[in-house]
Amino acid sequence: MISPSNSPFMRAEKGQAVAQHYRLQTGSRTMNCFVESGVVTTPVGEWVVLQIKTNFTALFSENSKSSAVSKHIAFNQLLTNFSSKLITASVHELDGIIDRALAALGKFCDVDRCYLFEFSDNGEYMSNTHEWVAAGVTPFIDELQNMPVSSLPFFISHISNGMFKVDDVTTLPEEAAAEKLVFEEERIFSILCVRIMVDDTIYGFIGCDIIGSPYSWNAFDIEYLRRIGEMLGNTLQSLHNRKALQKAQTDLLEANKQLERLANIDGLTGIANRRLFDNTLRRDVERCEEQGLALSLLLIDVDLFKQFNDAYGHVAGDAALQKIADTLTNSCLGSDDLVARYGGEEFAVILPNTRLDELHAIAARIIRNVKFLDIPHRASDYDGKLTVSIGMACMELNPSRHDAAPQSKEIALSLVQQADKALYQAKASGRNCAKL
């Protein structure tokens, strides 16, 4: 509604030039129009004239076939423009493109409201996800969320078959009483909706309304709306396929990671297994050689573990190994350190960039923390508690030449042999100690 003082008639009468778009309501419908004023001089005086131009009357009168053809061409251009954008649209761009497409359709077809509804995954609810309204028309998108499909059975029965078209809401039958009530609350006099299919199921529907007065929907109205619906359906189908492909790829990557994890992780303790230890040691030797860093290794054996299993059972033995694995992990703080189960009751710790003085401190910390676990062991000579023995090895590696790279495997083997020899000395020295 416009105020009387701003009426194009009053403005023109006062001598003001008028050239502005208005929303015009006639006896048959409302429409967008362009009002322009002018002065016509006649022998009896000057007359103020208002010219009202509407695309609707100009393009679809029986005497304007060429204009109708022009409009079809213009619509095809509009459709092509949005189609090209939708083909490459990402999920984040889609909402904006749909909004612009609805606005263009609404203005082009001169309706009051255009909207997109989507059904929930279980098909029990529908929500207005996108809406465009003409100037002065009340939007209803916020009120039309999670509507039970069962509340509009007459509408659903028609849209499920492809289309719902009503020229005059007052003529709806008694079985459409629920639909009629909703339309009247929103001042809808005419409504046209077409379904959108994705993956051979109804995804939702696209529709448009006429407010204020009935309107007889033309064949071109139905055709334009159906083609926009098909365009959105094809786009949503493409996005659906893309999402399905991305999910399949993500699931495959996750499955591969899980397989890799299972192949590299010890099932009992959850730390690295022997396979990952061997690969990591060779890689760390190469890296420390290239950077001229020290590389240290600890081999750790649970003291008298066979006697522990005999006395307390294998379940208690497994629990003890799990606690020791956790303690080793918490005792080694370097981001590049690797704690692994080397085999049976034997563990290994790779310590890149760790020199001899640091290695002694780490080994002492491990021995102390394992004893602090306070795991009873009757055969132990150390307060009747479970203990460990540690063999240490440390290599000061120099930057390697390219021709020395194949020696990394031999260096790794030598490091393990040194640590194993030192472990033997620790056990021979009474256990619960570390030797180099």
C-alpha positions in Angstrom: 0.0 0.0 0.0 1.2 3.5 -0.8 0.1 6.7 0.9 -2.2 9.1 -1.0 0.5 11.8 -1.1 2.9 9.3 -2.8 0.3 8.1 -5.3 1.4 8.4 -8.9 -1.9 10.1 -9.7 -1.4 12.8 -7.0 2.2 13.3 -7.9 1.4 13.7 -11.6 -1.4 16.1 -10.8 1.0 18.3 -8.9 3.3 18.5 -11.9 5.9 16.0 -10.6 7.4 13.6 -13.2 6.5 9.9 -12.5 8.7 7.1 -13.8 8.6 4.3 -11.2 7.7 0.6 -10.6 4.6 -0.2 -8.6 2.7 -3.3 -7.5 -0.8 -3.1 -9.1 -3.8 -5.1 -8.0 -6.6 -5.5 -10.5 -9.9 -7.4 -10.5 -8.2 -10.5 -11.8 -4.8 -10.5 -10.1 -1.8 -8.4 -8.9 1.2 -7.7 -11.0 4.3 -5.6 -11.3 4.0 -2.6 -13.6 5.9 0.5 -14.6 4.0 3.9 -14.3 5.1 6.9 -16.3 3.5 10.3 -16.5 3.3 12.8 -19.4 1.5 15.9 -20.5 -0.7 15.8 -23.7 -1.6 19.2 -25.3 -5.0 19.4 -27.0 -7.0 22.3 -28.5 -9.0 22.5 -25.3 -6.0 22.4 -22.9 -3.3 20.2 -21.4 -4.0 16.8 -19.9 -1.9 14.9 -17.5 -1.6 11.2 -18.7 -0.4 8.2 -16.8 0.8 5.2 -18.9 0.8 1.9 -17.1 3.0 -0.8 -18.7 2.8 -4.4 -17.7 4.9 -7.3 -19.1 2.0 -9.6 -18.7 -0.4 -7.7 -21.0 2.2 -6.7 -23.4 3.7 -10.1 -23.9 0.7 -12.4 -23.9 -2.1 -10.6 -25.7 -3.2 -12.3 -28.8 -1.7 -9.6 -31.0 1.8 -9.9 -29.6 3.1 -13.3 -30.8 6.5 -11.9 -31.4 6.7 -10.6 -27.9 5.6 -14.0 -26.5 8.4 -15.6 -28.5 10.8 -13.0 -27.2 9.8 -13.9 -23.6 10.3 -17.6 -24.3 13.8 -16.8 -25.6 14.5 -14.6 -22.6 13.4 -17.4 -20.3 15.7 -19.9 -22.0 18.5 -17.5 -21.6 17.7 -17.1 -17.9 17.5 -20.9 -17.5 20.8 -21.4 -19.3 22.5 -18.8 -17.1 21.4 -20.4 -13.8 22.0 -23.9 -15.2 25.6 -23.1 -16.0 26.1 -21.8 -12.5 24.5 -24.8 -10.9 26.6 -27.3 -12.8 29.7 -26.3 -11.0 28.1 -25.2 -7.8 29.5 -26.4 -4.5 27.3 -27.3 -1.5 28.1 -23.9 0.0 27.2 -22.0 -3.2 23.9 -23.8 -3.8 21.7 -21.8 -1.4 22.6 -18.5 -2.9 22.1 -19.6 -6.5 18.6 -21.1 -5.6 17.6 -17.8 -4.0 18.6 -15.9 -7.1 16.8 -18.4 -9.3 13.6 -18.1 -7.4 13.8 -14.3 -7.4 14.4 -14.3 -11.2 11.5 -16.7 -11.8 9.2 -14.6 -9.5 10.0 -11.4 -11.3 9.9 -12.9 -14.7 6.5 -14.6 -14.3 5.2 -11.7 -12.3 4.0 -13.7 -9.3 3.9 -12.7 -5.6 5.9 -15.6 -4.0 8.3 -18.3 -5.1 9.6 -21.0 -2.8 11.3 -24.3 -2.5 10.2 -27.0 0.0 12.3 -30.0 1.0 11.0 -33.2 2.6 12.8 -34.8 5.6 14.8 -38.0 5.0 11.9 -40.1 6.4 9.4 -38.2 4.3 7.3 -37.3 7.4 8.0 -33.5 7.4 8.5 -30.7 4.9 10.2 -27.4 5.4 10.3 -24.2 3.4 14.1 -23.8 2.8 14.1 -21.0 0.2 11.6 -18.2 -0.4 11.4 -15.0 -2.6 8.5 -12.6 -2.1 7.5 -9.5 -4.2 7.6 -6.0 -2.6 4.9 -5.7 0.0 4.2 -9.4 0.3 4.6 -11.1 3.7 7.2 -13.8 3.8 6.2 -17.1 5.6 9.4 -19.1 5.5 10.0 -19.0 9.3 6.5 -20.3 10.0 6.7 -23.1 7.5 9.3 -25.4 9.1 9.0 -29.1 9.9 5.4 -29.2 8.8 3.9 -32.7 9.2 3.2 -34.1 5.7 0.1 -35.8 7.1 -1.5 -32.4 7.9 -2.0 -31.6 4.1 -3.1 -34.9 2.6 -5.0 -33.4 -0.4 -1.9 -31.4 -1.4 0.5 -34.3 -0.9 -1.7 -36.7 -3.0 -1.5 -34.3 -5.9 2.2 -33.2 -5.6 3.2 -36.9 -5.4 1.8 -37.3 -8.9 3.8 -34.3 -10.2 1.8 -31.1 -9.8 -0.6 -29.2 -7.6 -2.5 -26.4 -9.5 -5.3 -24.3 -8.1 -6.6 -21.2 -10.0 -9.0 -20.2 -7.2 -8.5 -21.5 -3.7 -12.2 -20.9 -2.8 -13.2 -23.7 -5.2 -11.2 -26.4 -3.4 -13.3 -29.4 -2.4 -14.3 -30.4 1.2 -11.4 -32.9 1.4 -9.0 -30.0 1.0 -10.3 -28.1 4.1 -6.9 -28.2 5.8 -5.1 -26.9 2.7 -7.7 -24.2 2.2 -7.3 -23.0 5.8 -3.5 -22.7 5.4 -3.9 -20.8 2.0 -6.4 -18.4 3.4 -4.2 -17.6 6.4 -1.4 -16.7 3.9 -3.9 -14.8 1.6 -3.1 -17.2 -1.2 -5.8 -17.1 -4.0 -3.9 -19.1 -6.6 -1.1 -21.6 -6.2 1.0 -23.7 -8.5 3.6 -26.3 -7.4 5.6 -29.0 -9.2 7.6 -31.8 -7.5 11.4 -32.2 -7.6 12.8 -35.7 -8.0 16.2 -36.8 -6.7 17.5 -40.4 -6.9 14.0 -41.5 -8.0 12.3 -40.2 -4.9 10.5 -37.0 -4.2 13.0 -34.5 -2.8 10.5 -31.7 -2.4 8.7 -29.2 -4.6 9.0 -25.7 -6.1 6.0 -23.4 -6.2 4.6 -19.9 -6.6 1.6 -18.0 -5.3 -0.7 -15.2 -6.4 -1.9 -13.0 -3.5 -5.2 -11.0 -3.4 -7.2 -12.4 -6.3 -7.6 -15.6 -8.3 -5.5 -16.3 -11.4 -5.8 -18.8 -14.2 -2.5 -20.4 -14.6 -1.3 -20.6 -18.2 0.5 -23.4 -20.0 3.7 -21.3 -20.0 3.5 -20.7 -16.2 3.4 -24.5 -15.7 6.2 -25.1 -18.3 8.5 -22.4 -16.7 8.0 -23.7 -13.2 8.5 -27.3 -14.3 11.7 -26.5 -16.1 13.1 -24.6 -13.1 12.1 -27.6 -10.9 13.9 -30.0 -13.3 17.0 -27.8 -13.3 17.1 -27.8 -9.5 16.4 -31.6 -9.4 19.3 -32.3 -11.8 21.6 -30.1 -9.7 20.5 -31.7 -6.4 20.9 -35.1 -8.0 24.5 -34.2 -9.1 25.3 -32.9 -5.6 23.8 -36.1 -4.1 26.0 -38.2 -6.3 29.0 -36.1 -5.4 28.3 -36.5 -1.7 27.8 -40.2 -2.1 31.2 -40.4 -4.0 32.9 -38.3 -1.4 31.5 -40.4 1.4 32.6 -43.6 -0.4 36.1 -42.1 -0.8 36.2 -41.0 2.8 35.0 -44.5 4.0 37.7 -46.1 1.9 40.4 -43.9 3.3 39.2 -44.6 6.8 39.1 -48.3 6.1 42.6 -48.1 4.7 43.8 -46.2 7.8 42.1 -48.8 10.0 43.8 -51.6 8.2 47.1 -49.8 8.4 46.6 -49.2 12.1 45.8 -52.8 12.7 48.9 -53.8 10.7 51.1 -51.5 12.8 49.6 -51.6 16.3 50.0 -54.4 18.9 46.6 -55.8 19.7 47.2 -56.3 23.4 48.9 -53.1 24.4 47.8 -50.6 21.8 51.4 -49.4 21.1 53.5 -50.0 17.9 54.2 -53.6 17.0 57.5 -55.1 15.7 56.6 -54.3 12.0 56.2 -50.5 12.7 59.3 -50.6 14.9 61.5 -52.0 12.1 60.2 -49.5 9.5 60.5 -46.6 11.9 64.0 -47.4 13.0 65.3 -47.6 9.4 63.6 -44.3 8.6 65.0 -42.6 11.7 68.5 -43.8 10.9 68.3 -42.2 7.5 66.9 -38.9 8.9 69.4 -38.7 11.7 72.2 -39.4 9.3 71.0 -36.6 6.9 70.8 -34.1 9.8 73.8 -35.3 11.8 71.7 -36.2 14.9 72.2 -38.7 17.6 69.9 -41.8 17.7 69.3 -43.8 20.8 67.5 -47.1 21.4 66.2 -48.9 24.5 65.4 -52.6 24.7 63.3 -53.4 27.8 62.6 -56.8 29.2 60.1 -57.6 32.0 62.1 -59.4 34.7 61.1 -63.0 35.4 57.9 -62.7 33.4 57.5 -66.5 32.9 57.5 -67.0 36.7 55.0 -64.1 36.9 52.6 -65.9 34.5 53.1 -69.2 36.3 52.2 -67.6 39.7 49.4 -65.2 38.7 48.1 -66.5 35.4 48.1 -65.2 31.8 45.3 -62.7 32.4 47.3 -61.0 35.1 50.3 -61.2 32.8 48.5 -59.4 30.0 47.3 -56.7 32.3 50.8 -56.2 33.6 52.1 -55.8 30.0 49.4 -53.2 29.3 50.3 -51.2 32.4 54.0 -51.3 31.5 53.2 -50.2 27.9 51.3 -47.2 29.2 54.2 -46.3 31.6 56.7 -46.5 28.8 54.6 -44.2 26.7 54.3 -41.7 29.5 58.0 -41.8 30.4 59.1 -40.9 26.9 58.1 -37.3 26.2 59.7 -36.6 22.8 57.3 -36.0 19.9 59.4 -38.3 17.6 59.9 -41.1 20.2 58.4 -44.5 19.4 57.4 -47.1 22.0 56.8 -50.6 20.6 56.2 -54.1 21.7 59.3 -55.9 20.4 58.0 -59.4 21.2 56.5 -61.3 24.1 57.5 -59.5 27.3 60.1 -57.3 25.5 59.6 -53.7 24.6 61.7 -51.2 22.5 61.9 -47.4 22.5 63.4 -45.4 19.6 64.7 -42.0 20.7 65.8 -39.7 17.8 68.0 -36.7 18.6 68.7 -38.1 22.1 72.3 -38.2 23.4 73.9 -40.5 25.9 73.3 -38.3 29.0 69.6 -37.9 28.2 69.4 -41.6 27.5 70.6 -42.5 31.0 68.0 -40.2 32.5 65.1 -41.7 30.5 66.1 -45.3 31.3 66.3 -44.4 35.1 62.9 -42.8 34.8 61.4 -46.0 33.2 62.8 -48.3 35.9 61.5 -46.0 38.7 58.0 -45.6 37.1 57.6 -49.4 36.5 58.4 -50.1 40.1 55.9 -47.4 41.1 53.2 -49.5 39.4 53.5 -51.7 42.5 52.6 -54.9 40.7 53.2 -57.8 43.1 55.7 -60.5 42.0 56.7 -63.0 44.6 59.8 -64.2 42.6 61.3 -60.7 42.5 64.3 -59.8 44.6 63.1 -56.1 44.7 60.5 -55.7 47.4 58.4 -58.4 45.8 57.5 -56.1 42.8 57.6 -56.5 39.1 60.6 -54.8 37.5 62.3 -54.4 34.1 65.8 -54.5 32.8 67.0 -52.1 30.1 69.7 -52.3 27.4 70.9 -49.0 26.0 72.5 -48.0 22.7 73.4 -44.6 21.3 75.0 -43.7 17.9 76.3 -40.2 17.0 75.5 -40.2 13.3 77.3 -37.9 10.8 75.7 -36.5 7.7 75.8 -39.2 5.1 76.9 -39.1 1.5 74.5 -40.3 -1.2 76.6 -43.4 -1.7 76.3 -44.2 2.1 72.5 -44.3 2.1 72.3 -48.1 1.7 74.2 -48.5 5.0 71.2 -47.3 7.0 69.8 -50.9 7.3 73.2 -52.1 8.6 73.3 -49.2 11.1 69.8 -50.0 12.4 70.8 -53.7 12.8 74.0 -52.7 14.6 72.0 -50.4 17.0 69.6 -53.3 17.9 72.6 -55.7 18.5 74.3 -53.2 20.8 71.1 -52.6 22.8 70.4 -56.4 23.0 74.0 -57.1 24.2 73.5 -54.3 26.9 70.2 -55.9 27.9 71.9 -59.2 28.5 74.5 -57.5 30.7 71.7 -55.8 32.7 69.9 -59.1 33.4 73.2 -60.7 34.3 73.9 -57.9 36.7 70.9 -58.7 38.8 68.0 -57.1 36.8 66.1 -53.9 37.6 68.9 -51.8 36.0 70.0 -50.3 32.8 73.3 -51.0 31.0 75.1 -49.5 28.0 
